């Protein structure tokens, strides 16, 4: 869930469900820690800020993430007389500790106007804060020039402190000590600093503003030791940040993998570092690089979620070595609960030309549809799978259903089989037989007769269906106009005899009266049709 969304709903949730509030608070803390680590890695590894700009980046980093004092600042600034507020000097100290000099000077100006007798003292401190040399991104001055200016300013601060200029005001004297980088004075404000890494940045600002990247590790370790003072051991977040300050990228990734609840952060951080060519030389023992390994793990986790698995597909696509193999394995494990979900999975497989998985999905869905007696859906899936045997089975079910009911179900599907009917002989027969009915319904009797005869003589009709086809010929044989030619009539007679001759005496004995009556009616109709044809053809020849 989005960090800001969680933050907004926390107040309302806390009143209704304390357990849910606790859960969301934990998520907010985790996301805040992720953002803190990510931004530091951007500064140190991606931007690789040099001495000077490095401190400015770290100041922005602290100001962005150390927000615990914002409520206190708002409370003081919104009061009628900020300089008389009990937290006034705490707010001034916070601004100074974070290097927010303009805001600190603005508050001090309010205090100066309220105490005319101390105006000179305030002006002196304001002047020192105003003249403090700070590295600038757009400044062309060299580090040496910056260090010289800073040294002169530092000596000036030292002189005022030794002269006792601020001795009559402990608050301003404390601020002057902070400007001089006095560690004890800074540590006295430990409650306002909140974290050792804010102490580190404040310490660097007032003691080593031109700190070089490779010097950070020493200042970071000593700052953490001084701030914690042996009172508590480092938290996992402290260990991760320390690894970053030591420029141990792989250690950062390792510690994050241990401390965080899932692979999202380490996968994306490693991906970023890899794109920046910072992890190129680090390959894992089984062949894949660290980036791909972590992306594979994260994507595998997404596949276990009922709605996020589609995102996992995109991650696998960006793993050139093992991504396709992992995708094939995970696709096969997705439960195909609905046809909509099956179609989504199928589309993914088709786009990536995963032919085996396409066939497997179609077969599974065809079997499900068949078990539920949804013949149209089953046939559609079997055609999509290009499974000739299964298409034959379902076609037989369609024909059996027709024999029992006297009509076809799923006419739209059968009418639009197109080239798909060539998948199997039985499916071809089903499509053509349906076409025969359509031609008959349109009173195109000659075309219907030719198609019916072709279905029997081409041997694509199952033998068990011959009687049905011959029975379908009866209305055509009884038409006033002669439909079947003599040759076609002889073919029908041969088919009828082949059908009856193929049965044993026992089978004939077992045939019911209806079947026997059909045979007799067919013979009579064929004989009458043949007589009519001979007369017609003889008349035509005589004329």
Secondary structure, DSSP 8 states (H G I E B T S, - for coil): --HHHHHHHHHHHHHH-HHHHHHHHHHHHHHHHHHHHHHHHIIIIIS---TTHHHHHHHHHHHHH--TTHHHHHHHHTSS-GGGSTTHHHHHHHHHHTT-HHHHHHHHHHHHHH-GGGHHHHHHHHHHHHH-----TT----HHHHHHHHHHHHHHHHHHHHTTTTTT-HHHHHHHHHHTT-HHHHHTTHHHH-SHHHHHHHHHHHH-TT--GGGHHHHHHHHHHHHHTTSS---HHHHHHHHHHTT-HHHHHHHHHHHSSSSHHHHHHHHHHHHTTSSTT-B-TTS-BHHHHHHHHHHHHHHTSTTTHHHHHHHHHT-TTTHHHHHHHHHTTS---SHHHHHHHHHHHHHTT-HHHHHHHHHHHHHHHHHTT-HHHHHHHHHHHT-HHHHHHHHHHHHHHHHHHSS-S-HHHHHT-GGGGGG-HHHHHHHHHHHHHHHHHTT-HHHHHHHHHHHHHTT-S-GGGHHHHHHHHHHHHTSSS--S-HHHHHHHHHHHHHHHHTS-HHHHHHS-HHHHHHHHHHHHHHHHHHHHHHHHHHHHHH-
